[in-house]
Amino acid sequence: MAKVPEQIFKYVSSDRIDILEKLLIRFTQPSCFNDPFEMRLSVDGYTPEKLDEAQEIVNRRKYRQFVVFGGGGKYSYEEFKKIQNNHNQAAMEKLKFDLDYRKQIAIARSFDNWDAKVGILSLSAAEKNLLMWAHYADSHQGMLIEFDPNHLFFNTSNQTDAEFDFGMLTEVVYSEDRPKDHVEKTSPLEIIPMLKTKSVEWIKEQEWRVYQLLEKRDEQIIKASETVYLFKLPPECIKRMVVGYSMDFQNRKRVVDAVKINPRLKNVEIEESVLSLDLFSLEYQPLPPLY
């Protein structure tokens, strides 16, 4: 396991000042990330023979569900299987002879399983990344939050099986090769590291993550197109706020007020980002009094 970084950060837009005000933070489903390859493994091994095996498993499960226990008539299994196979014939033929379609279906099924189950808190070990300030902090109108990487919020394992080490700060792995799953892999220990792998094009983000089961969320907000899963954020794990150099006065005041109002945030430092006079870089300095 990689050594936990001495500092860990999150770049957010000014809309997320409510993290300070409500002390709730989102763990995001993979489908909501801006990387379309997020947790989408390439899948190999779906040969026609494997498809027949998979169809047999599905048929037996449906037979138990609809006939044995569901009162769906007095069909023998062979009769039921013939009906099911006839019903699925067109789809199965396409799966057998169209490799790209087969892979597409396999990837989608694997991804949907994780997307419905896992939430991710994305963090970074990069403190002054200009691209992240631009992309995630709304062109410097947002802010940078520094957390204590040694706080229990990032180091409390609630692992329930052999899948993710939920609740633990985990480093993202970067690779030039897209991870490839195989249908004959049965151990999550073989698959899970692949799900934590991203393209090397993201390497400058120096990403670390915490994974959580979405079912353990403290609150959720249902929007028109998605559900937002929120987890309680201990105020003691927040060390510093850096407001972007383009953040307006009103939002700067919201940040200051949120810290002043809550005694549990009294140790949080508030700084501002300013442009270096000589370099393509940022400098952080204490935020001057606003009023």
N, C-alpha and C positions, 0 to 999 in steps of 0.2 A: 504494500500500500504506500502511495506517495506521501511524503511529509506534508502536513497541513501548512499552508502559507502563513506567514506572520501577520498579513493583512488580507482582508477580503472585502469586496465592494459590490455595490449594485448601482447601475446607472438607470435612472427613471425619469419620466417626464414630470412636469409640474402638476399634472393630474394626480400623481401619486403622493402628493403631500399628505393625503389622507392616511398613508401608512403611519405617519407620526401621530395624526389626530385620533385615529381609531385603533392603532396598534394591531392591525390585521394586515397580512401579506398574502399575495396570491401564489399558489402553486399551480402552474399552468399545464394544461393538457398538451401533449406533443403536437396535435393537429393545429394548435394556435400559434406555434412558433413560426418565425420567418424563414427557417430552413426547411424546404419541402422534403428533404431526405431524413428529417428527424425521426429516429427509431424505425425507419423503413429498411429492413434488411432485404438484400437480394436473396432469393430462395432457390435452391437447387434440389434435385432429386425427385421431382414430381413426374416420374415415368408413367406410362400407361398402366403398368402393373401396380404401381403405388396408388394410382387413382382408383383402380378396381378394389384394392384393399380398403381405401378410404370410403368408397361407396358402400362396401359391405358393412363397415362399422356404422355408417349413418343409417343404413336400412335396418339393421338389428335394433339400434336405439329407437328408431321410429316405430318399429313393430311392437316393441315393449310398451312404448308410450301410447300408441293409438289403438292397438289390438288387444294385447295382453291385459293392460291396466286401464285402457280408455274405452272399452266397450265398443270398439269399432268393427264388430262383425266377427264371423267365425272363419277367418282366412287362415290357411296354413302359412308358415313363413315363406315358403317357395312361391305361393300365390301372391302374397303381399309384395315380395321382392320383384316379381315380374311386373306388377302394376307400377311400382316405384321406378324401376329401370326404364319402362316405356315412357313414363312421365318425364324422366330426366334425360332421355336419349339424346336429344339435340344438344343440350348443354354438355353432356359427357363427351360426345363426339368432338365438339369444339375444343374441349379441354385436352383430349387425347392427341389431337393432330395440330393444335396451334400452340407452340411452345411459349410465345410471347404472352398470349392470353392466359396460359396456365400460370406463368410466373406472376402476372399482374394480379390474378385472383389470390394466389398464395401470399403475396406481399400485403395485399389489402386485408386479408383475414388476420394475419399476424399483427399488423399495425392496429387494427380496430380493437383487438384484445388489450393491447397496452394502453391505447388512448382512452379507453373506458375505465381504466384502473389506476393509472399512475399520474401524479402531478409532480412538476419539477420547479424548483426555485433556482433560477440561474444567477450565478454570481461570477465575479472576476477577480483575479489577482493583479490586474492591471489598474494602476491608480490614475494615470493621466493619459488615457488612450483617446486621441482626438476623434477617431472614427466612432468610438462608442459614445462619446459625448454628442456627436452629430446624430447618430442613428437612434440611440436609446434614450438620450436626454433631450430630445426635441431641439436639435441644433443649439445646444448650450442654454436653452430656456428652462431646462429641468435641473436635476441635482444628482449628486453622488452621495450614497449612504455607505459609511464604513461600519462594518460589523466586527464583533469580537469572534474570531474563528474558533476560539477555545470554549465559547459558551455552550452550555448543554443543549441549546436549541439546534446547534449544528453537530452535536456529538451524543445524541441519545438514540441508540439503535432500538427500533421496534420491529425488527425483522420477524416476519411471521412464517417464512418458508425459505427455500433455498434460492430465492430470486434476488431482488434488490436488497441491499443493506439499508433499509428505509431509515431516515432520520440522521444519516451520517454524511458529513461533507465528503464529496467524492470528486476526483479530478476527471475531466473529460480527456479522452485520448484522441489524437489527431492522426489521420492516415491518408495516404494517397489512394489506397484501395478501398472500395466500398465493402463493408462487411457482408459475408455471404453465409446464410444459414443453410442447413440441410435437413430435409424432412426426417432423416434417421437419427438426428441428434435428440436425445431424450433428457439429458441433464441440463437444467437451467444454468449450471456453472459454465457450460460451453457457450451458451447463448447470451447471457447477461452482459459480459464485457463488450460484445459487439454493439449492444444497444447504447453504450456510453461512448461510442466512437463517432467522430465527425470528420468531415473533409479538412485537409490541411489548409484550405483557403480561410478557415475560421481561426487559425492558430493564434493570431495576434490578440484574440479576446481572452486568452489564458483562462478559460472557463472552468469553474468548479460548480458543483451542483449539490442540492439536497433533494432526494426523492421521497415522496410520501404517498401513501394510499389515499386516494380521493375520498374514500368512505370515512376517513378519520377527520375530515374538515370540521372546523368549528362553525363556519357559516357558508352559505352559498347564495349567489345572486343569479337569477335566471334572466338572461337578456333574450332579445329576439332570435339571435343566431347562435348563442353559446351560453354555457353555464360557467360562472366564475366561482372557483373554490378558494375559500379564505381560511387561513390558519392564524391563531393568536400569536403575536410577536412579543416576546418578553422585552420590555423597554431597556433592561440592563444589557442586552446584547448590542445595542446601538451605541457606537462610540463617537461618531462625527458626522456632520452634514456639511457638504460643500455645495453651495448654490452656484448655478452656472452664471457665467459672466453676462449672459443675455436675459437672465430671469428678471421679470419686472418687479417693481416695488411692492405691489400688492401680494404677490406670492412669496417674496422674501419676508414680508411681515407675517404671513401665515406660518412659515417655518419657525420664525422666532417665537411667535405666540404659542405654537404647539409645544415647544420646548419649555417655555416659561410656565405654562399652565400646569404641566404635569411634573410633580416633584420627583417622580421616578426617572425623569429625563434630565435631571439637574446637571449630570456630569457629561452630557452630550456637548461636544464642541461644535460651533457653527463657523464655517469659513466661507470665503467666496473665491471663485476662480477668476484669475486675471490673465491676460495675454502677456507672454514674455515680450520684452522690448527688443530682444536680439535674436531669439530662436523660434523655431516652429514648435513651441511647447507652451504649457500652462504653468502658472504658479498659483499656489493656494496661500491665502493670508486670512487673518481673523476678519470676520465681517464687522465693519464699523457700525456703531449704534445707529438705528433707523429713526429713533424718536426718544 
